[in-house]
């Protein structure tokens, strides 16, 4: 395996990056002074990958919405039982998740790392799908989908994404629909597995208390030889404007919930995109963070509480700035934010506020590098982007006030915003 030491002189930290002959990328970050080890084995494959073709194929194939999440569920099953039992024997805590653009299988442990790591690498490489087991899972995931359909926190987000996006598959629920998962077959699962779970489309990251030489040996022993594949995803024709200005739904809540946001244009260059996201994170904290004038005013008027927050929502091919919480009058909060934003666009931002929020973000980035699970997740995520663990602090340090003011002028367009509101069932009106 090709091996490179990735080092940050600024931070005095380093980790190993290895590349297996299969194309699998491996990140090993032993961290002194920690008792826990954390490992991620994942693929650059999520819910937005609902159409693809492999190199040499003429036509794109559309697959049912929710199939990436479905595959994640099924991969824990084998002919001999459930993969969770493997980790129960070693005392490790295992889990998995599917997001919009990735699927990850993880475990953490304080002992028996080598056995747990071998189990992780083994079960992810051994799919077992039959018509009978696929049909059985449809009922289980169907119940999960119906549960999320009634979940106010879930619906307020996805209603917003449907209001912001016109064509992008980001607007579709990660788990799909009861109708879409009914179309999933064992053959489709194998088709998606062979494409997206090819080792050339995957990465392994390990952080914390472990022996990197032992991890490397286990990798050599368990990785199955396979030729790399090239996956092509169709371009998405997504207009800059929002699909509609508002989405409203009634559910069983005591206080209205809301999410509003701005659809932004991601940069195809990963380093520029990560810097752009750093700029946005600082800007959102300046505009609407817990120490901002906007939040203090809304809180004083009884329109916002500590549940309010802002986030940069970004991934492969999508980017948005989102704000959400609960309020007795979401539209009043939204209107006040829009007025405040227009004023800031005219008058500019405070240097003092900028430096305070920049330093806070820089501090959080350093803290994550020194947190076992956060570091493992970041190693994996940045590797898929073609970046490294130490890039974010360097990029945050380079951000200037002028970057925020440019983003404020260019990114926050009135025609690219929308609001989603969840009202109580007994609300008198919308």
NUMAR-335072 format. One line per 2 residues: number of its first residue (from 0); their letters; for each residue x, z, y of N, C-alpha, C. Coordinates in steps of 0.2 Angstrom, whole numbers, always signed. Each point is the difference from the previous one (the first is absolute). Layout:
NUM = A = X:Z:Y:X:Z:Y:X:Z:Y  ...;
END
This chain:
0 = XX = +4:+0:-6:-4:+0:+6:+4:+0:+6  -2:-4:+5:+4:+0:+7:-2:+7:+3;
2 = XX = +5:+3:+3:-1:+7:+3:+3:+0:+7  -4:+2:+5:+2:+1:+7:-1:+7:+2;
4 = XX = +5:+3:+4:-2:+6:+3:-2:-1:+7  -6:+3:+1:-3:-1:+7:+1:+7:+3;
6 = XX = +3:+0:+6:+2:+6:+3:-2:-1:+8  -2:+6:+2:-1:+1:+8:+5:+4:+3;
8 = XX = +4:-2:+4:+5:+4:+3:-3:+5:+5  -5:-2:+3:-4:+4:+5:-2:+6:-4;
10 = XX = -3:-1:-6:-3:+6:-3:+4:+3:-5  +6:-3:-2:+4:+3:-5:-3:+0:-7;
12 = XX = -4:-5:-2:-4:+0:-6:+1:-7:-3  +0:+0:-7:+0:-7:-4:-4:+0:-6;
14 = XX = -1:-6:-2:-3:-1:-7:+2:-6:-3  -2:-1:-6:+3:-6:-4:-6:-5:+0;
16 = XX = +2:-6:+1:-5:-6:-2:+3:-4:-5  -4:-1:-5:+2:-4:-6:-4:-6:-1;
18 = XX = +2:-5:-2:-4:-6:-2:+1:-2:-7  -5:+0:-4:+0:-1:-7:+0:-8:-1;
20 = XX = +3:-2:-6:+0:-8:-1:-7:-3:+0  -5:+4:-1:-7:-2:+0:-3:-1:+7;
22 = XX = +4:+3:+5:-3:-1:+7:-3:+7:+2  +0:+5:-4:-3:+6:+1:+5:+4:+5;
24 = XX = -3:+3:+6:+4:+3:+5:-1:+8:-2  +6:+3:+0:+0:+7:-1:+4:+4:+5;
26 = XX = -4:+6:+2:+3:+4:+6:+1:+7:-3  +6:+3:+0:+1:+6:-3:+3:+5:+6;
28 = XX = -3:+5:+2:+1:+4:+5:+1:+8:-2  +5:+2:-3:+1:+7:-2:+1:+4:+7;
30 = XX = -4:+5:+0:-1:+4:+6:+3:+8:-2  +5:+2:+3:+3:+6:-1:-5:+6:+2;
32 = XX = +0:+5:-4:-4:+6:+3:-7:+0:-2  -3:-5:-4:-7:+0:-2:+0:+1:-8;
34 = XX = -6:+3:-2:-1:+1:-7:-5:-6:-3  -3:-3:+4:-5:-5:-2:+3:-7:+0;
36 = XX = -2:-4:-5:+1:-7:+0:-6:-4:+0  +0:-6:+4:-6:-4:+1:+2:-7:-2;
38 = XX = -4:-4:-4:+1:-7:-1:-6:-4:+1  +1:-6:+2:-5:-5:+1:+2:-6:-3;
40 = XX = -5:-3:-4:+1:-7:-3:-6:-4:+2  +1:-5:+4:-5:-3:+3:+1:-8:+1;
42 = XX = -6:-3:+2:+0:-7:+0:-2:-2:+7  +2:-6:+3:-2:-3:+6:-7:-3:-1;
44 = XX = -5:+4:-2:-6:-3:-2:-6:+5:+2  -5:-2:+4:-5:+4:+1:-7:-4:+1;
46 = XX = -5:+3:+3:-6:-2:+0:-1:-7:+4  +4:-1:+5:+0:-6:+4:+2:-6:-4;
48 = XX = +4:+1:-6:+2:-6:-4:-5:-2:-5  -5:-3:+3:-6:-2:-4:+0:-8:-1;
50 = XX = +6:-3:+2:+0:-7:-1:+8:-2:-1  +2:-3:-5:+7:-2:+0:+1:-6:-5;
52 = XX = +6:-2:+0:+3:-5:-5:+7:+2:-1  +2:-2:-6:+8:+1:-2:+3:-7:+1;
54 = XX = +7:+0:+1:+3:-6:+1:-1:-5:-5  -1:-6:+2:-2:-5:-5:-7:-1:-2;
56 = XX = -4:+4:+3:-8:+0:-1:-2:-4:+6  -5:-4:-1:-3:-5:+5:-5:+4:+4;
58 = XX = -4:+4:-3:-6:+3:+3:+1:+7:+1  -3:+3:+6:-1:+7:+0:-5:+3:-4;
60 = XX = +0:+6:-3:-5:+3:-4:-3:+6:+4  -6:+0:+1:-4:+5:+3:-2:+5:-5;
62 = XX = +2:+6:+0:-1:+5:-5:-5:+5:+3  -4:+4:-4:-5:+5:+3:+3:+5:+4;
64 = XX = -4:+2:+6:+2:+5:+4:+0:+7:-4  +6:+4:+1:+0:+6:-3:+5:+0:-7;
66 = XX = +2:-6:-1:+4:-1:-7:+6:+4:+0  +4:+0:+6:+6:+4:+0:-1:+7:-1;
68 = XX = -5:+3:+3:-2:+7:-2:-2:+1:-7  -4:-5:-3:-2:+1:-6:+6:+0:-5;
70 = XX = +5:-5:+1:+6:+0:-4:+3:+6:+0  +1:+3:+6:+3:+7:+0:-3:+5:-4;
72 = XX = -7:+0:+0:-3:+5:-5:+2:-2:-7  -1:-6:-2:+1:-2:-7:+7:+1:-2;
74 = XX = +5:+0:+4:+7:+0:-2:+2:+7:-3  -4:+5:+2:+1:+7:-3:-2:+0:-7;
76 = XX = -4:-5:-3:-2:+0:-7:+5:-4:-4  +1:+3:-6:+4:-4:-5:-3:+0:-7;
78 = XX = +2:-3:-4:-3:+0:-7:+0:+7:-3  +5:+4:+2:+2:+6:-3:-4:+6:+4;
80 = XX = -3:-2:+6:-3:+6:+4:+1:-1:+8  +0:+5:+3:+0:+0:+7:+7:+2:+3;
82 = XX = +3:-4:+5:+7:+2:+2:+0:+7:+3  -5:+3:+3:+0:+6:+3:+3:+5:-5;
84 = XX = -2:-1:-7:+3:+5:-5:+7:+0:-1  +3:-5:+2:+8:-1:+0:+3:+5:+5;
86 = XX = -3:+0:+6:+2:+5:+5:-2:+7:-1  -5:+1:-3:-2:+7:-2:+5:+3:-4;
88 = XX = +3:-4:-5:+5:+3:-4:+6:+2:+4  +2:-3:+5:+6:+2:+4:-1:+4:+6;
90 = XX = -7:+2:+1:-1:+4:+6:+0:-3:+6  +0:-7:+0:+0:-4:+7:-7:-1:+2;
92 = XX = -1:-1:+7:-6:-2:+3:+0:-7:+1  -5:-4:-3:+0:-7:+1:-6:-2:+3;
94 = XX = +1:-6:+4:-6:-3:+3:+1:-7:+1  -5:-4:+3:+1:-7:+2:-5:-1:+5;
96 = XX = +1:-6:+4:-4:-2:+5:+1:-7:+2  -6:-3:+2:+0:-7:+2:-2:+0:+7;
98 = XX = +4:-3:+4:-2:-1:+8:-1:-7:+1  +0:-2:+6:-2:-7:+2:+6:-5:-3;
100 = XX = +6:+2:+1:+5:-4:-2:+5:+2:-5  -1:+6:-4:+5:+2:-5:-4:+4:-5;
102 = XX = +3:+1:-6:-2:+4:-5:+6:+4:-2  -1:+7:-1:+5:+4:-1:-2:+5:-6;
104 = XX = +5:+2:-4:+0:+5:-5:+5:+5:+1  -2:+6:+0:+5:+5:+3:+0:+7:-5;
106 = XX = +5:+3:+1:+0:+7:-3:+5:+4:+4  -1:+7:+0:+4:+5:+2:+2:+5:-5;
108 = XX = +6:+3:+0:+1:+5:-5:+6:+5:+3  +0:+5:-4:+6:+5:+2:+4:+0:-6;
110 = XX = -2:-2:-6:+4:+0:-6:-1:-6:-4  +4:-2:-5:-2:-5:-5:+0:-7:+4;
112 = XX = +4:-1:+5:-1:-6:+4:+1:-6:-5  +5:+0:-4:+2:-6:-4:-5:-3:-4;
114 = XX = -4:+5:-4:-5:-2:-4:-6:-2:+4  -1:+3:+5:-6:-3:+5:+1:-7:+2;
116 = XX = +7:-1:+3:+1:-6:+2:+0:-6:-5  +2:+2:-6:-1:-5:-5:-7:-2:-2;
118 = XX = -4:+5:+0:-7:-1:-1:-3:-4:+6  +2:+1:+6:-3:-4:+5:+2:-7:-1;
120 = XX = +6:-2:-1:+3:-6:+0:-3:-4:-7  -2:+4:-5:-2:-3:-6:-8:-2:+1;
122 = XX = -4:+5:+2:-7:-2:+0:-2:-5:+5  +3:-1:+5:-1:-5:+5:+2:-7:-2;
124 = XX = +4:+0:-5:+2:-7:-3:-3:-1:-6  -5:+4:-2:-4:-1:-7:-7:-1:+1;
126 = XX = -3:-5:+3:-7:-1:+1:-4:+0:-6  -6:+2:+0:-4:+0:-6:-7:-1:+2;
128 = XX = -3:-6:+0:-7:-2:+2:-3:-3:-6  -6:+2:-1:-5:-3:-5:-7:-1:+3;
130 = XX = -4:-5:-2:-6:+0:+2:-4:+6:+0  +1:+4:-5:-4:+6:-1:+2:+6:+6;
132 = XX = +7:+0:+0:+2:+6:+5:-1:-3:+7  +0:-6:+2:-2:-3:+6:-7:+2:+2;
134 = XX = -5:-2:-5:-7:+2:+1:-1:+7:+2  +3:+4:-4:-1:+8:+1:+2:+2:+7;
136 = XX = +6:-3:+2:+2:+2:+7:-5:-2:+5  -4:-6:-1:-4:-2:+6:-5:+5:+2;
138 = XX = -3:+4:-5:-4:+5:+2:+3:+6:+3  +6:+2:-1:+4:+5:+3:+1:-2:+7;
140 = XX = +3:-6:+1:+2:-2:+7:-6:-1:+4  -6:-3:-3:-6:-1:+3:-2:+7:+3;
142 = XX = +0:+5:-3:-2:+7:+2:+4:+2:+6  +7:-2:+0:+5:+2:+5:-2:-4:+7;
144 = XX = -2:-7:-1:-2:-4:+5:-6:+3:+4  -5:+2:-4:-6:+3:+2:+1:+6:+4;
146 = XX = +5:+4:-2:+1:+6:+3:+3:-1:+7  +5:-5:+0:+3:-2:+7:-5:-3:+4;
148 = XX = -5:-4:-2:-5:-3:+4:-4:+6:+4  +0:+6:-3:-4:+5:+4:+5:+5:+3;
150 = XX = +6:-2:+0:+5:+5:+3:+1:-2:+8  -2:+4:+4:+0:-1:+7:+7:-2:+3;
152 = XX = +5:+4:-2:+7:-1:+2:+2:-7:-2  -2:-2:-6:+2:-7:-3:-3:-5:+4;
154 = XX = -7:+0:+0:-4:-5:+3:+1:-1:+8  +2:+5:+3:+1:-1:+8:+6:-4:+1;
156 = XX = +5:+0:-5:+6:-4:+1:-1:-7:-3  -3:-1:-5:-1:-7:-3:-5:-3:+4;
158 = XX = -5:+3:+3:-5:-3:+5:+4:-3:+6  +5:+4:+2:+4:-2:+6:+4:-6:-2;
160 = XX = +3:+0:-6:+4:-6:-2:-4:-6:+0  -6:+1:-3:-5:-6:+0:-2:-3:+7;
162 = XX = +0:+5:+5:-1:-2:+7:+6:-3:+3  +6:+2:-2:+6:-3:+3:+2:-7:-3;
164 = XX = -1:+0:-6:+3:-6:-4:-5:-5:-2  +1:-6:+1:-5:-6:-1:+1:-2:-7;
166 = XX = +7:-2:-2:+1:-3:-7:+5:+4:-4  +4:+4:+3:+5:+3:-4:-2:+5:-5;
168 = XX = +2:+0:-6:-2:+4:-6:+0:+8:+2  +4:+2:+5:+0:+7:+2:-7:+3:+1;
170 = XX = -4:-5:+2:-7:+3:+1:-4:+2:-6  +3:-2:-6:-4:+2:-6:+3:+6:-3;
172 = XX = -5:+4:-3:+2:+7:-3:+5:-1:-5  +5:+4:-1:+5:+0:-5:-2:+0:-7;
174 = XX = -5:+3:-1:-3:+0:-7:-5:-5:-2  -1:-5:+5:-5:-5:-1:-7:+2:+1;
176 = XX = -4:-3:-4:-8:+1:+0:-2:+1:-7  -5:+3:-2:-3:+0:-7:+0:-7:-2;
178 = XX = -3:-5:+4:+0:-7:-2:+6:-3:-2  +5:+1:+5:+7:-3:-1:+3:+2:-7;
180 = XX = +0:+7:-1:+4:+2:-6:-3:-2:-6  -7:-1:+0:-3:-3:-6:+3:-6:-2;
182 = XX = +3:-4:+4:+3:-6:-2:+7:+0:-3  +3:+6:+0:+7:+1:-2:+0:+0:-8;
184 = XX = +5:-3:-3:+1:-1:-7:+7:+2:-2  +1:+1:-6:+7:+2:-2:+5:-6:+1;
186 = XX = -3:-6:+0:+4:-6:+1:+3:+0:+7  -5:+1:+5:+2:+1:+7:+5:+5:+2;
188 = XX = -1:+6:-4:+4:+5:+1:+7:-1:-2  +1:-4:-6:+6:-2:-2:+3:-5:+5;
190 = XX = -4:-4:+2:+3:-6:+5:+3:+4:+6  -4:+5:+3:+3:+3:+6:+6:+4:-2;
192 = XX = -1:+4:-5:+6:+4:-2:+7:-5:-1  -1:-5:-3:+6:-4:-2:+3:-3:+7;
194 = XX = -5:-1:+5:+3:-3:+6:+3:+6:+4  -4:+5:+2:+2:+5:+5:+4:+6:-3;
196 = XX = -1:+1:-7:+5:+5:-3:+6:-3:-3  +2:-6:+2:+6:-2:-2:+5:+4:+4;
198 = XX = +6:+2:-3:+5:+4:+3:+2:-2:+7  +0:-7:+1:+3:-3:+6:-5:+2:+6;
200 = XX = -6:+2:-2:-5:+2:+6:+0:+7:+0  +4:+4:-3:-1:+7:+0:+6:+4:+2;
202 = XX = +0:+6:+1:+5:+5:+2:-1:+7:-3  +6:+3:+0:+0:+7:-3:+4:+4:+6;
204 = XX = -3:+6:+1:+4:+4:+5:-1:+7:-3  +6:+4:+1:+1:+7:-3:+3:+4:+6;
206 = XX = -3:+6:+1:+3:+4:+5:+0:+7:-2  +5:+4:+2:+0:+7:-1:+5:+2:-5;
208 = XX = -2:+5:-5:+5:+3:-4:+0:-4:-7  +5:-4:-1:+1:-4:-6:+7:-3:+0;
210 = XX = +2:-2:-6:+6:-3:-1:+0:-7:+0  +3:-3:+6:-1:-8:+0:+3:-3:-6;
212 = XX = +5:+2:-3:+3:-3:-5:-4:+0:-6  -4:+5:-1:-5:+1:-6:-6:-5:+2;
214 = XX = -2:+0:+6:-5:-5:+2:+2:-7:-1  +6:-2:+1:+2:-7:-1:+0:-1:-7;
216 = XX = +3:+4:-4:+0:-1:-7:-7:-1:-3  -5:+4:+2:-7:+0:-3:-3:-7:+2;
218 = XX = +2:-2:+6:-2:-7:+3:+2:-5:-5  +7:+0:-1:+3:-5:-4:-3:+0:-7;
220 = XX = -2:+6:-3:-3:+0:-7:-7:-2:+0  -4:+1:+5:-7:-1:+0:-3:-7:+3;
222 = XX = +4:-3:+5:-3:-6:+3:+1:-6:-5  -6:-3:+0:-1:-6:-4:+3:-6:+3;
224 = XX = +4:-4:-4:+2:-6:+3:-6:-5:+2  +0:-3:+6:-5:-5:+1:+3:-4:+6;
226 = XX = -3:-7:+0:+2:-4:+5:-4:+1:+6  +3:+0:+6:-3:+1:+6:-6:-5:+2;
228 = XX = -5:+2:+3:-5:-5:+2:-1:+0:+8  -2:-6:+2:-2:-1:+7:-7:+0:+1;
230 = XX = -3:+5:+4:-7:+0:+2:-1:-3:+6  -5:-4:+1:-2:-3:+6:-7:+3:+2;
232 = XX = -1:+2:+6:-7:+2:+2:-2:-4:+6  -6:-2:+0:-2:-5:+5:+0:+3:+7;
234 = XX = +1:-4:+5:+0:+3:+7:-8:+2:+2  -1:+5:+4:-6:+2:+2:-1:-2:+7;
236 = XX = -6:-4:+1:-2:-2:+7:-4:+5:+3  +4:+5:+4:-3:+6:+3:+0:-1:+7;
238 = XX = -6:-1:+4:+0:-1:+7:+2:+7:+4  +3:-1:+6:+2:+6:+3:-6:+5:+2;
240 = XX = -6:-3:+1:-5:+4:+2:-3:+4:-5  -4:+5:+1:-3:+4:-5:-6:-3:-2;
242 = XX = -2:+1:-6:-6:-3:-3:-7:+2:+3  +0:+6:+2:-6:+2:+4:+2:+7:+3;
244 = XX = -4:+2:+6:+2:+5:+4:-1:+7:-3  -5:+1:-5:-2:+6:-2:-3:+0:-7;
246 = XX = +0:+5:-4:-3:+1:-6:-3:+7:+0  -6:+1:-2:-3:+7:+0:-4:+0:-7;
248 = XX = +1:+6:-3:-3:+2:-6:-2:+7:+0  -6:+2:-4:-2:+7:+0:+2:+2:-7;
250 = XX = +3:+6:+0:+1:+4:-7:-1:+7:+1  +1:+4:-5:-1:+7:+0:+6:+4:+4;
252 = XX = +0:+0:+6:+5:+3:+4:-4:+5:+5  +4:+5:+2:-3:+5:+5:+1:-2:+7;
254 = XX = +6:-3:+1:+3:-3:+6:+2:-7:+0  -2:-4:+5:+2:-7:-1:+8:-1:-1;
256 = XX = +2:-5:-4:+7:-1:-1:+1:-7:+3  +6:-1:+3:+2:-7:+3:+7:-2:-2;
258 = XX = +1:-6:+0:+6:-3:+0:+0:-6:+5  +5:-1:+5:+0:-6:+4:+7:-2:-1;
260 = XX = +1:-7:+1:+7:-2:+0:+1:-7:+3  +6:-2:+0:+2:-7:+3:+4:-4:-6;
262 = XX = -2:-6:-1:+3:-4:-5:+6:-3:+4  +6:+1:-3:+6:-3:+3:+3:-5:-5;
264 = XX = +5:-3:+3:+4:-6:-4:+6:+3:-3  +1:+0:-6:+7:+3:-3:+5:-6:+1;
266 = XX = +6:+3:+0:+6:-4:+1:+3:-2:-7  +1:-7:-1:+2:-2:-7:+7:+3:-1;
268 = XX = +4:+2:+5:+7:+2:-2:-1:+8:-1  +2:+2:-6:-1:+7:-1:+3:+5:+4;
270 = XX = +6:-1:+3:+3:+5:+4:-3:+0:+7  -2:-6:+2:-4:+0:+7:-7:+4:-1;
272 = XX = -3:-1:-6:-6:+3:-1:+0:+7:-1  +5:+3:-3:+1:+7:-1:+2:+3:+7;
274 = XX = +3:-3:+4:+2:+2:+7:-7:+0:+4  -4:-5:-1:-6:-1:+4:-5:+6:-2;
276 = XX = +0:+2:-7:-4:+5:-2:+3:+7:+3  +6:+0:+1:+3:+6:+3:-2:+1:+7;
278 = XX = +0:-6:+4:-3:+0:+7:-7:+2:+0  -4:-3:-4:-7:+2:-1:-1:+7:-1;
280 = XX = +4:+3:-5:-1:+7:-1:+1:+5:+6  +5:-2:+3:+2:+4:+7:-6:-1:+5;
282 = XX = -2:-6:+0:-5:-2:+5:-7:+4:-1  -2:+0:-6:-6:+3:-2:+0:+7:+1;
284 = XX = +6:+3:-1:+1:+8:+1:+0:+1:+8  +3:-5:+4:-1:+1:+7:-7:-1:+3;
286 = XX = -4:-4:-3:-6:-2:+2:-6:+5:-2  +1:+2:-6:-6:+4:-3:+3:+6:-5;
288 = XX = +6:+2:+0:+3:+5:-4:-3:+7:+3  +1:+5:-4:-3:+7:+1:+2:+2:+7;
290 = XX = +6:-2:+3:+2:+2:+6:-2:-5:+6  -3:-5:-1:-2:-5:+5:-6:+2:+4;
292 = XX = +0:-2:+6:-5:+1:+5:-7:-2:-3  +0:-6:-3:-6:-2:-3:-3:+5:-5;
294 = XX = +4:+2:-5:-3:+5:-5:-2:+7:+4  +4:+2:+4:-2:+6:+4:-6:+0:+3;
296 = XX = -1:-6:+4:-7:-1:+3:-6:+0:-5  +1:-4:-5:-5:-1:-5:-2:+7:-3;
298 = XX = +6:+4:-2:-1:+6:-3:-4:+5:+5  +2:+0:+6:-3:+4:+5:-7:-1:+1;
300 = XX = -2:-6:-1:-7:-2:+1:-4:+1:-7  +3:+2:-5:-3:+1:-6:-2:-6:-4;
302 = XX = +4:-6:+2:-1:-6:-4:+5:-1:-5  +6:+3:-1:+5:-1:-5:+2:+7:-2;
304 = XX = +2:+1:-7:+3:+6:-2:+7:-2:-4  +2:+5:-3:+7:-2:-4:+0:-5:-5;
306 = XX = -6:-2:-2:-1:-5:-5:+2:-7:+2  +1:-1:+7:+1:-6:+3:+8:-2:-1;
308 = XX = +1:-6:-2:+7:-3:-1:+0:-7:+1  +7:-2:+1:+1:-7:+1:+5:-2:-5;
310 = XX = +0:-7:-3:+5:-2:-5:+2:-7:+1  +6:-2:-2:+2:-7:+0:-2:-2:-7;
312 = XX = -4:-5:-1:-3:-2:-7:+3:-7:-1  +6:+0:-4:+3:-6:-1:+3:-1:-7;
314 = XX = +0:-6:-2:+3:-2:-7:+1:-7:+0  +1:-3:-6:+2:-7:-1:-6:-5:+3;
316 = XX = +2:-2:+6:-5:-5:+3:-5:+3:+4  +0:+6:+2:-6:+3:+4:+3:+6:+4;
318 = XX = -3:+1:+6:+2:+5:+4:-6:+2:+5  -1:+6:+1:-5:+3:+5:+2:+6:+2;
320 = XX = -3:+2:+6:+0:+7:+3:-6:+3:-1  -1:+6:-3:-6:+3:-2:-1:+7:+3;
322 = XX = -6:+2:+2:-1:+6:+3:-6:+3:-3  +0:+6:-2:-7:+2:-4:+0:+8:+0;
324 = XX = -7:+2:-1:-1:+7:+0:-8:+1:+0  -2:+6:+2:-7:+1:+0:-2:+2:+8;
326 = XX = -6:-2:+2:-2:+2:+6:-8:-1:+1  -3:+5:+4:-7:-1:+1:-2:-6:+3;
328 = XX = +5:-4:+4:-1:-6:+3:+6:-5:+0  +0:-3:-6:+6:-4:-1:+1:-6:+5;
330 = XX = -6:-3:+2:+1:-5:+5:+2:+2:+7  -1:+7:+2:+3:+2:+6:+7:+1:-1;
332 = XX = +3:+2:-5:+7:+1:-2:+3:-7:+1  -3:-5:-3:+3:-7:+0:+0:-3:+7;
334 = XX = -5:+1:+3:-1:-3:+7:+6:+4:+5  +1:+6:-1:+5:+4:+4:+7:-3:-2;
336 = XX = +1:-1:-7:+6:-2:-2:+2:-7:+3  -5:-5:+0:+1:-6:+3:+1:+0:+7;
338 = XX = -3:+4:+4:+1:+1:+7:+7:+3:+1  +2:+5:-4:+7:+2:+1:+5:-5:-2;
340 = XX = -1:-4:-5:+5:-5:-2:+0:-5:+6  -5:-2:+3:+0:-5:+6:+4:+3:+6;
342 = XX = -1:+6:+1:+4:+4:+5:+7:+0:-1  +2:+1:-6:+7:+1:-2:+3:-7:+0;
344 = XX = -4:-5:-2:+3:-7:+1:+2:-2:+7  -4:+3:+5:+1:-2:+7:+6:+5:+3;
346 = XX = +0:+6:-2:+4:+5:+3:+7:+1:-3  +0:-1:-7:+6:+1:-4:+0:+7:-3;
348 = XX = +5:+2:-4:+1:+6:-4:+5:+5:+3  -1:+6:-1:+5:+5:+2:+6:+0:-4;
350 = XX = +6:+0:+3:+6:+0:-3:+1:+7:-4  -3:+5:+3:+1:+7:-4:-4:+0:-6;
352 = XX = -6:-3:+0:-5:+0:-6:+4:-5:-5  +2:-5:+2:+4:-5:-5:+5:+4:-3;
354 = XX = +5:+3:+3:+6:+3:-3:-3:+6:-5  -5:+4:+2:-2:+5:-4:-3:-3:-6;
356 = XX = -4:-5:+0:-3:-3:-6:+5:-4:-4  +5:-3:+3:+5:-3:-4:+5:+5:-4;
358 = XX = +1:+5:+4:+4:+5:-4:-3:+3:-6  -7:+1:+1:-4:+3:-5:+0:-5:-6;
360 = XX = -1:-6:+1:+0:-5:-5:+7:+0:-4  +5:+0:+4:+7:+0:-3:+1:+6:-4;
362 = XX = -2:+6:+2:+0:+6:-4:-4:-1:-7  -6:-3:+1:-4:+0:-6:+4:-5:-5;
364 = XX = +3:-5:+2:+3:-5:-4:+6:+3:-4  +4:+5:+4:+5:+3:-3:-3:+5:-6;
366 = XX = -5:+4:+2:-3:+4:-5:-2:-3:-6  -3:-6:+1:-2:-4:-6:+6:-2:-5;
368 = XX = +6:-1:+3:+5:-2:-4:+3:+6:-4  -2:+6:+3:+2:+6:-4:-5:+3:-4;
370 = XX = -6:-3:-1:-5:+2:-4:+0:-5:-6  +0:+3:-6:+1:-3:-6:-5:-6:-1;
372 = XX = -7:+2:+0:-5:-5:-1:+0:-5:+5  +0:+2:+6:+0:-5:+6:+6:-4:+0;
374 = XX = +6:+2:-2:+5:-4:-1:+0:-5:-5  -3:+2:-6:-1:-5:-6:-5:-5:+2;
376 = XX = -6:+2:+3:-5:-5:+2:+3:-5:+5  +4:+3:+5:+3:-5:+5:+5:-5:-2;
378 = XX = +4:+3:-5:+5:-5:-3:-3:-5:-3  -6:+1:-4:-3:-5:-3:-4:-5:+5;
380 = XX = -3:+3:+5:-4:-4:+4:+5:-5:+4  +5:+3:+3:+5:-4:+4:+3:-5:-4;
382 = XX = +2:+1:-6:+3:-5:-5:-5:-6:+0  -6:+1:-1:-5:-6:-1:+0:-4:+7;
384 = XX = +2:+4:+5:+0:-4:+7:+7:-3:+1  +5:+1:-4:+7:-2:+1:+4:+4:+4;
386 = XX = -2:+6:+1:+3:+5:+4:+3:+6:-4  +3:+5:+4:+3:+6:-3:-3:+6:+3;
388 = XX = +1:+6:-4:-2:+6:+2:+2:+2:+7  +6:-2:+2:+3:+3:+6:-2:-5:+6;
390 = XX = -3:-5:-1:-2:-5:+6:-4:+3:+5  -6:+4:-2:-5:+2:+5:+3:+5:+5;
392 = XX = +4:+5:-2:+3:+4:+6:+4:-4:+5  +4:-5:-3:+4:-4:+5:-4:-5:+4;
394 = XX = -6:-2:-2:-4:-4:+4:-4:+4:+5  -2:+6:-2:-3:+5:+5:+4:+1:+5;
396 = XX = +7:+1:-1:+5:+2:+5:+0:-6:+5  -1:-6:-2:+1:-6:+4:-6:-1:+5;
398 = XX = -6:+3:-1:-6:-1:+3:+1:+3:+8  -3:-5:+4:+0:+2:+7:-7:+0:+3;
400 = XX = +0:+3:+6:-7:+1:+3:-3:-7:+1  +4:-5:+2:-2:-7:+1:-3:-3:-6;
402 = XX = +2:+2:-6:-3:-2:-6:-7:+2:-1  -1:+6:+2:-7:+3:+0:-5:-4:+5;
404 = XX = +3:-1:+6:-4:-3:+5:-2:-7:-2  +5:-4:-3:-2:-6:-2:-5:+0:-6;
406 = XX = +1:+4:-5:-5:+1:-5:-7:+1:+3  +0:+5:+5:-7:+2:+3:-3:-6:+3;
408 = XX = +4:-5:+3:-3:-6:+4:-2:-5:-5  +4:-1:-6:-1:-6:-4:-4:+2:-6;
410 = XX = +0:+6:-3:-3:+1:-6:-7:+3:+0  -2:+2:+5:-7:+4:+1:-4:-5:+4;
412 = XX = -3:-5:-4:-5:-5:+3:-7:+2:-1  -4:+0:+5:-7:+2:-1:-4:-4:-5;
414 = XX = +2:-7:-1:-3:-4:-5:+2:+2:-7  +5:+4:-1:+3:+1:-6:-2:+8:-3;
416 = XX = -5:+3:+4:-1:+7:-2:-7:+0:-3  -1:+6:-3:-7:+1:-3:-1:+8:-1;
418 = XX = -6:+2:-1:-1:+7:-2:-5:+0:-6  +2:+5:-4:-4:+2:-6:-3:+7:+1;
420 = XX = -7:+1:-1:-3:+6:+1:-4:+2:-7  +1:+6:-2:-5:+3:-5:-4:+5:+3;
422 = XX = -7:-1:+0:-4:+4:+3:-4:+5:-5  -2:+6:+1:-4:+4:-4:-6:-4:-2;
424 = XX = -3:+1:-6:-6:-3:-2:-6:+2:+4  +0:+5:+3:-6:+2:+4:+2:-1:+8;
426 = XX = +5:-4:+2:+1:-1:+7:-6:-4:+3  -1:+2:+6:-6:-3:+3:+0:-7:+2;
428 = XX = +6:-2:+1:+1:-7:+2:+8:-2:-1  +1:-6:+0:+7:-2:+0:+3:+0:+7;
END
